[in-house]
Amino acid sequence: VYARVDKPGTVDDAVVYLVRDLQMTLPLARMFLTGFPQQLERQVTSINYVEENVLFDVPTDHLAARSADVDMQLWITKAEQPLPRRIVLTYRNAEGHPQFWADLSDWDLSPKVAADSFSFISPPGAEQVPFLAPLRQKGSLPMPKGGPK
């Protein structure tokens, strides 16, 4: 089974649609938004340098940051182009303080993506079903702030 909706637009439009309208939990979604650096700067209330570290044979700087709802740990590569190697998010206001971990590698900042890369062709015998998440009207709610959803 599969659910499908045509949604032309930008990556920003797609991320907002998935998180706000379909109520999907995408822990690193904001990283893909064009306004991410400015949003991060506004929301981070403190940041500290923890230590130099080696992660998967890659030298990194380990940072710890905090926002209103989320504690973040970031391991940034010590390279000409510093990029996140690991991100750990702790939702400290959620019951049980759940964590999300992501290890990132093989960054390609200039990908060559064909237009049909995001086209979906259902497999033989697959049945299309409607989305179960309630769809919200355009502009009804802002994109959720950090934390569990």
MDTraj code that builds the backbone (N, CA, C; nanometers):
import mdtraj as md
import numpy as np

residues = "VAL TYR ALA ARG VAL ASP LYS PRO GLY THR VAL ASP ASP ALA VAL VAL TYR LEU VAL ARG ASP LEU GLN MET THR LEU PRO LEU ALA ARG MET PHE LEU THR GLY PHE PRO GLN GLN LEU GLU ARG GLN VAL THR SER ILE ASN TYR VAL GLU GLU ASN VAL LEU PHE ASP VAL PRO THR ASP HIS LEU ALA ALA ARG SER ALA ASP VAL ASP MET GLN LEU TRP ILE THR LYS ALA GLU GLN PRO LEU PRO ARG ARG ILE VAL LEU THR TYR ARG ASN ALA GLU GLY HIS PRO GLN PHE TRP ALA ASP LEU SER ASP TRP ASP LEU SER PRO LYS VAL ALA ALA ASP SER PHE SER PHE ILE SER PRO PRO GLY ALA GLU GLN VAL PRO PHE LEU ALA PRO LEU ARG GLN LYS GLY SER LEU PRO MET PRO LYS GLY GLY PRO LYS".split()
xyz = np.array([
    [0.0845, -0.1175, 0.0000],
    [0.0000, 0.0000, 0.0000],
    [0.0887, 0.1235, 0.0000],
    [0.0339, 0.2320, -0.0467],
    [0.1053, 0.3585, -0.0470],
    [0.0038, 0.4722, -0.0472],
    [0.0482, 0.5869, -0.0020],
    [-0.0312, 0.7091, -0.0092],
    [0.0478, 0.8079, -0.0930],
    [-0.0220, 0.8896, -0.1669],
    [0.0463, 0.9803, -0.2580],
    [-0.0300, 1.1113, -0.2670],
    [0.0470, 1.2186, -0.2787],
    [-0.0102, 1.3498, -0.3062],
    [0.0931, 1.4260, -0.3888],
    [0.0477, 1.4920, -0.4925],
    [0.1379, 1.5744, -0.5721],
    [0.1584, 1.7060, -0.4987],
    [0.2830, 1.7446, -0.4813],
    [0.3131, 1.8651, -0.4049],
    [0.4296, 1.9374, -0.4705],
    [0.4043, 2.0109, -0.5780],
    [0.5148, 2.0845, -0.6395],
    [0.5620, 2.1963, -0.5478],
    [0.6853, 2.2349, -0.5631],
    [0.7389, 2.3442, -0.4824],
    [0.8840, 2.3194, -0.4479],
    [0.9308, 2.3921, -0.3489],
    [1.0703, 2.3853, -0.3069],
    [1.0891, 2.2802, -0.1980],
    [1.2134, 2.2564, -0.1610],
    [1.2422, 2.1672, -0.0487],
    [1.1800, 2.2250, 0.0784],
    [1.1888, 2.3569, 0.0965],
    [1.1252, 2.4206, 0.2126],
    [0.9760, 2.3885, 0.2165],
    [0.9084, 2.4013, 0.1019],
    [0.7647, 2.3720, 0.0944],
    [0.7365, 2.2275, 0.1336],
    [0.8195, 2.1361, 0.0858],
    [0.7986, 1.9936, 0.1149],
    [0.8169, 1.9642, 0.2637],
    [0.9205, 2.0209, 0.3248],
    [0.9459, 1.9971, 0.4671],
    [0.8311, 2.0513, 0.5516],
    [0.7877, 2.1731, 0.5238],
    [0.6768, 2.2323, 0.5991],
    [0.5510, 2.1483, 0.5810],
    [0.5243, 2.1023, 0.4609],
    [0.4064, 2.0192, 0.4341],
    [0.4117, 1.8892, 0.5153],
    [0.5266, 1.8219, 0.5152],
    [0.5390, 1.6955, 0.5880],
    [0.5224, 1.7146, 0.7384],
    [0.5847, 1.8187, 0.7936],
    [0.5827, 1.8390, 0.9386],
    [0.4513, 1.9018, 0.9854],
    [0.4096, 2.0079, 0.9198],
    [0.2909, 2.0798, 0.9662],
    [0.1618, 2.0118, 0.9218],
    [0.1494, 1.9870, 0.7926],
    [0.0225, 1.9369, 0.7400],
    [0.0015, 1.7881, 0.7649],
    [0.1070, 1.7076, 0.7467],
    [0.0932, 1.5630, 0.7663],
    [0.1337, 1.5201, 0.9068],
    [0.1813, 1.6132, 0.9868],
    [0.2186, 1.5889, 1.1260],
    [0.3222, 1.4772, 1.1402],
    [0.4163, 1.4718, 1.0470],
    [0.5240, 1.3731, 1.0541],
    [0.6337, 1.4259, 1.1465],
    [0.6982, 1.3354, 1.2159],
    [0.8113, 1.3711, 1.2999],
    [0.9383, 1.3525, 1.2176],
    [1.0060, 1.4610, 1.1894],
    [1.1313, 1.4594, 1.1143],
    [1.2337, 1.5372, 1.1968],
    [1.3089, 1.4699, 1.2838],
    [1.3956, 1.5394, 1.3788],
    [1.4941, 1.6389, 1.3177],
    [1.5467, 1.6130, 1.2003],
    [1.6448, 1.7039, 1.1408],
    [1.5842, 1.7895, 1.0304],
    [1.4535, 1.7976, 1.0236],
    [1.3857, 1.8680, 0.9143],
    [1.4352, 2.0110, 0.8980],
    [1.4557, 2.0793, 1.0077],
    [1.4943, 2.2208, 0.9983],
    [1.6301, 2.2398, 0.9306],
    [1.7160, 2.1383, 0.9363],
    [1.8465, 2.1484, 0.8698],
    [1.8324, 2.1699, 0.7201],
    [1.7201, 2.1294, 0.6640],
    [1.7014, 2.1368, 0.5199],
    [1.6311, 2.2650, 0.4757],
    [1.5950, 2.3505, 0.5688],
    [1.5278, 2.4757, 0.5357],
    [1.6303, 2.5844, 0.5062],
    [1.5991, 2.6702, 0.4110],
    [1.6940, 2.7746, 0.3728],
    [1.7222, 2.8716, 0.4873],
    [1.6289, 2.8911, 0.5787],
    [1.6485, 2.9829, 0.6906],
    [1.7055, 2.9169, 0.8145],
    [1.7595, 2.7948, 0.8012],
    [1.8072, 2.7201, 0.9174],
    [1.9115, 2.7954, 1.0007],
    [2.0154, 2.8532, 0.9407],
    [2.1157, 2.9206, 1.0253],
    [2.0556, 3.0323, 1.1109],
    [1.9678, 3.1126, 1.0529],
    [1.9061, 3.2216, 1.1282],
    [1.8129, 3.1668, 1.2368],
    [1.7386, 3.0621, 1.2050],
    [1.6486, 3.0012, 1.3028],
    [1.7287, 2.9424, 1.4194],
    [1.8385, 2.8755, 1.3877],
    [1.9242, 2.8172, 1.4905],
    [1.9793, 2.9265, 1.5824],
    [2.0237, 3.0346, 1.5222],
    [2.0787, 3.1451, 1.6010],
    [1.9735, 3.2041, 1.6952],
    [1.8489, 3.2141, 1.6501],
    [1.7412, 3.2685, 1.7340],
    [1.7024, 3.1736, 1.8473],
    [1.7056, 3.0432, 1.8229],
    [1.6513, 2.9478, 1.9191],
    [1.7526, 2.8932, 2.0191],
    [1.8792, 2.8934, 1.9847],
    [1.9806, 2.8409, 2.0767],
    [2.0040, 2.9422, 2.1888],
    [1.9861, 2.8958, 2.3120],
    [2.0030, 2.9845, 2.4275],
    [2.1431, 2.9759, 2.4872],
    [2.2130, 2.8645, 2.4631],
    [2.3516, 2.8520, 2.5086],
    [2.4214, 2.7473, 2.4231],
    [2.5527, 2.7650, 2.4103],
    [2.6338, 2.6677, 2.3367],
    [2.7720, 2.6644, 2.4011],
    [2.8266, 2.5434, 2.4146],
    [2.9574, 2.5250, 2.4775],
    [3.0428, 2.4310, 2.3949],
    [3.1719, 2.4596, 2.3943],
    [3.2679, 2.3694, 2.3330],
    [3.2982, 2.2598, 2.4342],
    [3.2848, 2.1332, 2.3942],
    [3.3072, 2.0217, 2.4862],
    [3.4507, 1.9721, 2.4756],
    [3.4905, 1.9283, 2.3551],
    [3.6256, 1.8747, 2.3387],
    [3.6527, 1.8410, 2.1930],
    [3.7815, 1.8198, 2.1643],
    [3.8188, 1.7608, 2.0358],
    [3.7919, 1.6124, 2.0459],
    [3.7520, 1.5528, 1.9352],
    [3.7160, 1.4120, 1.9358],
    [3.7490, 1.3523, 1.8002],
    [3.7596, 1.2216, 1.7938],
    [3.7737, 1.1511, 1.6667],
    [3.6528, 1.0602, 1.6536],
    [3.5799, 1.0784, 1.5466],
    [3.4563, 1.0043, 1.5248],
    [3.4660, 0.9356, 1.3892],
    [3.4677, 0.8033, 1.3886],
    [3.4834, 0.7257, 1.2650],
    [3.6091, 0.7685, 1.1899],
    [3.7191, 0.7808, 1.2630],
    [3.8491, 0.8191, 1.2080],
    [3.8524, 0.9617, 1.1529],
    [3.7564, 1.0448, 1.1888],
    [3.7509, 1.1830, 1.1414],
    [3.7650, 1.2764, 1.2622],
    [3.8646, 1.3659, 1.2620],
    [3.8779, 1.4625, 1.3711],
    [3.7564, 1.5562, 1.3744],
    [3.7026, 1.5775, 1.4944],
    [3.5838, 1.6621, 1.5090],
    [3.5956, 1.7513, 1.6320],
    [3.5141, 1.8561, 1.6332],
    [3.4923, 1.9376, 1.7520],
    [3.3540, 1.9028, 1.8041],
    [3.3454, 1.8713, 1.9327],
    [3.2190, 1.8339, 1.9965],
    [3.1628, 1.9583, 2.0650],
    [3.0393, 1.9955, 2.0288],
    [2.9708, 2.1104, 2.0861],
    [2.8431, 2.0645, 2.1544],
    [2.8023, 2.1352, 2.2581],
    [2.6748, 2.1087, 2.3252],
    [2.5962, 2.2392, 2.3259],
    [2.4697, 2.2316, 2.2837],
    [2.3856, 2.3509, 2.2759],
    [2.2502, 2.3216, 2.3381],
    [2.1792, 2.4275, 2.3695],
    [2.0484, 2.4123, 2.4335],
    [1.9522, 2.5150, 2.3741],
    [1.8277, 2.4702, 2.3525],
    [1.7181, 2.5605, 2.3168],
    [1.6108, 2.5437, 2.4235],
    [1.4956, 2.6028, 2.4046],
    [1.3894, 2.5950, 2.5053],
    [1.3449, 2.4515, 2.5318],
    [1.3448, 2.3667, 2.4297],
    [1.2911, 2.2312, 2.4432],
    [1.3918, 2.1192, 2.4197],
    [1.5020, 2.1511, 2.3534],
    [1.5916, 2.0458, 2.3053],
    [1.7355, 2.0743, 2.3462],
    [1.8037, 1.9692, 2.3941],
    [1.9484, 1.9741, 2.4119],
    [2.0098, 1.9114, 2.2880],
    [2.1141, 1.9752, 2.2342],
    [2.1772, 1.9267, 2.1121],
    [2.3250, 1.9026, 2.1366],
    [2.3742, 1.7938, 2.0821],
    [2.5173, 1.7705, 2.0770],
    [2.5535, 1.7618, 1.9296],
    [2.6596, 1.8289, 1.8925],
    [2.7034, 1.8322, 1.7532],
    [2.8513, 1.7981, 1.7478],
    [2.8872, 1.7122, 1.6558],
    [3.0265, 1.6828, 1.6262],
    [3.0510, 1.7375, 1.4865],
    [3.1352, 1.8404, 1.4777],
    [3.1616, 1.9098, 1.3518],
    [3.3015, 1.8719, 1.3045],
    [3.3117, 1.8318, 1.1775],
    [3.4415, 1.7900, 1.1246],
    [3.5401, 1.9058, 1.1269],
    [3.6653, 1.8722, 1.1607],
    [3.7738, 1.9695, 1.1566],
    [3.8323, 1.9611, 1.0164],
    [3.7685, 2.0280, 0.9239],
    [3.8086, 2.0205, 0.7840],
    [3.7963, 2.1588, 0.7219],
    [3.8415, 2.1693, 0.5969],
    [3.8308, 2.2966, 0.5259],
    [3.6857, 2.3439, 0.5216],
    [3.5947, 2.2492, 0.5039],
    [3.4523, 2.2807, 0.5075],
    [3.3901, 2.2043, 0.6247],
    [3.3794, 2.2678, 0.7418],
    [3.3266, 2.1980, 0.8595],
    [3.1791, 2.1638, 0.8417],
    [3.1482, 2.0359, 0.8584],
    [3.0112, 1.9863, 0.8424],
    [2.9768, 1.8941, 0.9584],
    [2.8487, 1.8836, 0.9931],
    [2.8092, 1.7931, 1.1010],
    [2.8435, 1.6479, 1.0681],
    [2.9048, 1.5801, 1.1634],
    [2.9355, 1.4373, 1.1490],
    [2.8383, 1.3544, 1.2330],
    [2.8001, 1.4085, 1.3485],
    [2.7004, 1.3420, 1.4339],
    [2.6160, 1.4511, 1.4999],
    [2.4882, 1.4211, 1.5148],
    [2.3952, 1.5094, 1.5853],
    [2.3148, 1.4234, 1.6816],
    [2.3067, 1.4668, 1.8063],
    [2.2230, 1.3999, 1.9063],
    [2.1271, 1.5050, 1.9613],
    [1.9977, 1.4773, 1.9517],
    [1.8941, 1.5656, 2.0053],
    [1.8291, 1.4967, 2.1243],
    [1.8176, 1.5659, 2.2361],
    [1.7489, 1.5142, 2.3544],
    [1.6304, 1.6058, 2.3822],
    [1.5112, 1.5477, 2.3782],
    [1.3882, 1.6236, 2.4020],
    [1.3614, 1.6233, 2.5521],
    [1.4198, 1.7187, 2.6215],
    [1.4202, 1.7140, 2.7677],
    [1.2851, 1.7433, 2.8307],
    [1.1908, 1.8026, 2.7595],
    [1.0577, 1.8280, 2.8151],
    [0.9598, 1.7150, 2.7856],
    [1.0023, 1.6152, 2.7103],
    [0.9158, 1.5014, 2.6777],
    [0.9370, 1.3907, 2.7810],
    [0.8324, 1.3162, 2.8067],
    [0.8402, 1.2069, 2.9031],
    [0.9501, 1.1087, 2.8636],
    [1.0371, 1.0787, 2.9570],
    [1.1459, 0.9847, 2.9324],
    [1.2665, 1.0459, 2.8636],
    [1.2610, 1.1736, 2.8273],
    [1.3713, 1.2436, 2.7610],
    [1.4247, 1.1656, 2.6400],
    [1.3403, 1.1366, 2.5414],
    [1.3864, 1.0582, 2.4263],
    [1.4964, 1.1304, 2.3498],
    [1.5795, 1.0495, 2.2837],
    [1.6893, 1.1033, 2.2045],
    [1.6766, 1.0590, 2.0597],
    [1.7322, 1.1413, 1.9718],
    [1.7472, 1.1073, 1.8312],
    [1.8948, 1.1216, 1.7981],
    [1.9512, 1.0186, 1.7348],
    [2.0915, 1.0198, 1.6941],
    [2.0990, 1.0119, 1.5422],
    [2.1907, 1.0884, 1.4830],
    [2.2159, 1.0780, 1.3390],
    [2.3657, 1.0886, 1.3153],
    [2.4196, 0.9920, 1.2421],
    [2.5577, 0.9983, 1.1960],
    [2.5535, 1.0348, 1.0489],
    [2.6271, 1.1391, 1.0117],
    [2.6218, 1.1933, 0.8765],
    [2.7586, 1.1797, 0.8114],
    [2.7600, 1.1358, 0.6872],
    [2.8868, 1.1208, 0.6158],
    [2.8616, 1.1368, 0.4664],
    [2.9675, 1.1358, 0.3908],
    [2.9596, 1.1431, 0.2444],
    [2.8771, 1.2628, 0.1974],
    [2.9019, 1.3786, 0.2554],
    [2.8300, 1.4995, 0.2168],
    [2.8565, 1.5325, 0.0706],
    [2.7536, 1.5668, -0.0026],
    [2.7646, 1.6152, -0.1403],
    [2.6853, 1.7445, -0.1469],
    [2.7556, 1.8567, -0.1456],
    [2.6893, 1.9860, -0.1429],
    [2.6564, 2.0389, -0.2820],
    [2.6923, 1.9640, -0.3844],
    [2.6585, 2.0017, -0.5225],
    [2.6049, 1.8802, -0.5969],
    [2.4973, 1.8208, -0.5466],
    [2.4466, 1.6996, -0.6125],
    [2.3864, 1.7309, -0.7486],
    [2.3958, 1.6343, -0.8358],
    [2.3300, 1.6437, -0.9660],
    [2.2074, 1.5533, -0.9575],
    [2.0920, 1.6152, -0.9444],
    [1.9680, 1.5417, -0.9228],
    [1.8781, 1.5604, -1.0437],
    [1.8407, 1.4492, -1.1047],
    [1.7495, 1.4545, -1.2192],
    [1.6091, 1.4888, -1.1704],
    [1.5340, 1.5604, -1.2522],
    [1.3978, 1.6024, -1.2156],
    [1.3094, 1.4838, -1.1798],
    [1.3304, 1.3706, -1.2447],
    [1.2443, 1.2545, -1.2185],
    [1.2880, 1.1747, -1.0946],
    [1.3908, 1.2209, -1.0241],
    [1.4348, 1.1514, -0.9029],
    [1.3262, 1.1477, -0.7965],
    [1.2365, 1.2439, -0.8006],
    [1.1321, 1.2519, -0.6993],
    [0.9961, 1.2103, -0.7537],
    [0.9969, 1.1415, -0.8667],
    [0.8726, 1.0874, -0.9221],
    [0.8505, 0.9490, -0.8634],
    [0.7264, 0.9185, -0.8359],
    [0.6933, 0.7896, -0.7767],
    [0.6149, 0.7059, -0.8764],
    [0.6584, 0.5829, -0.8944],
    [0.5850, 0.4854, -0.9748],
    [0.5561, 0.3689, -0.8817],
    [0.4283, 0.3422, -0.8618],
    [0.3919, 0.2365, -0.7673],
    [0.4318, 0.1001, -0.8218],
    [0.4725, 0.0097, -0.7340],
    [0.5073, -0.1254, -0.7774],
    [0.3815, -0.2003, -0.8225],
    [0.3976, -0.2991, -0.9080],
    [0.2813, -0.3769, -0.9531],
    [0.2057, -0.4366, -0.8345],
    [0.0747, -0.4227, -0.8349],
    [-0.0098, -0.4796, -0.7309],
    [-0.0253, -0.3938, -0.6070],
    [0.0466, -0.2812, -0.5987],
    [0.0351, -0.1944, -0.4811],
    [-0.0979, -0.1198, -0.4851],
    [-0.1548, -0.0989, -0.3673],
    [-0.2844, -0.0322, -0.3572],
    [-0.2665, 0.1062, -0.2954],
    [-0.3237, 0.2068, -0.3594],
    [-0.3167, 0.3423, -0.3056],
    [-0.4227, 0.3597, -0.1975],
    [-0.3814, 0.4180, -0.0840],
    [-0.4724, 0.4445, 0.0273],
    [-0.4641, 0.5933, 0.0605],
    [-0.5657, 0.6490, 0.1265],
    [-0.5591, 0.7905, 0.1643],
    [-0.4653, 0.8099, 0.2834],
    [-0.4140, 0.9328, 0.2977],
    [-0.3351, 0.9660, 0.4149],
    [-0.4239, 0.9562, 0.5374],
    [-0.3719, 0.9016, 0.6463],
    [-0.4482, 0.8944, 0.7702],
    [-0.4336, 1.0216, 0.8527],
    [-0.3231, 1.0930, 0.8339],
    [-0.3026, 1.2173, 0.9087],
    [-0.4005, 1.3219, 0.8580],
    [-0.4622, 1.3959, 0.9487],
    [-0.5537, 1.5011, 0.9032],
    [-0.4756, 1.6105, 0.8319],
    [-0.5248, 1.6541, 0.7192],
    [-0.4597, 1.7615, 0.6454],
    [-0.5098, 1.8949, 0.6988],
    [-0.4177, 1.9863, 0.7221],
    [-0.4556, 2.1177, 0.7736],
    [-0.4699, 2.2142, 0.6574],
    [-0.5489, 2.3137, 0.6779],
    [-0.5673, 2.4160, 0.5760],
    [-0.4420, 2.5014, 0.5685],
    [-0.4082, 2.5453, 0.4490],
    [-0.2900, 2.6268, 0.4274],
    [-0.2922, 2.7484, 0.5202],
    [-0.1817, 2.7686, 0.5903],
    [-0.1680, 2.8842, 0.6770],
    [-0.2376, 2.8724, 0.8117],
    [-0.2919, 2.7546, 0.8450],
    [-0.3674, 2.7435, 0.9697],
    [-0.2784, 2.7393, 1.0930],
    [-0.1621, 2.6769, 1.0833],
    [-0.0720, 2.6676, 1.1980],
    [0.0709, 2.6875, 1.1517],
    [0.1545, 2.7466, 1.2348],
    [0.2956, 2.7581, 1.1990],
    [0.3644, 2.6231, 1.2123],
    [0.4823, 2.6116, 1.1514],
    [0.5614, 2.4903, 1.1663],
    [0.5944, 2.4744, 1.3136],
    [0.5805, 2.3526, 1.3685],
    [0.6025, 2.3329, 1.5116],
    [0.7435, 2.3705, 1.5539],
    [0.7551, 2.4203, 1.6773],
    [0.8862, 2.4453, 1.7353],
    [0.9443, 2.3102, 1.7709],
    [1.0730, 2.3023, 1.8055],
    [1.1383, 2.1752, 1.8355],
    [1.0620, 2.0901, 1.9344],
    [1.1119, 1.9725, 1.9575],
    [1.0491, 1.8843, 2.0555],
    [0.9661, 1.7770, 1.9907],
    [0.9161, 1.6849, 2.0705],
    [0.8433, 1.5702, 2.0182],
    [0.7072, 1.6100, 1.9646],
    [0.6641, 1.5378, 1.8673],
    [0.5318, 1.5595, 1.8081],
    [0.4579, 1.4290, 1.8008],
])
top = md.Topology()
chain = top.add_chain()
for i, resn in enumerate(residues, 1):
    res = top.add_residue(resn, chain, resSeq=i)
    for name in ("N", "CA", "C"):
        top.add_atom(name, md.element.get_by_symbol(name[0]), res)
traj = md.Trajectory(xyz[None], top)
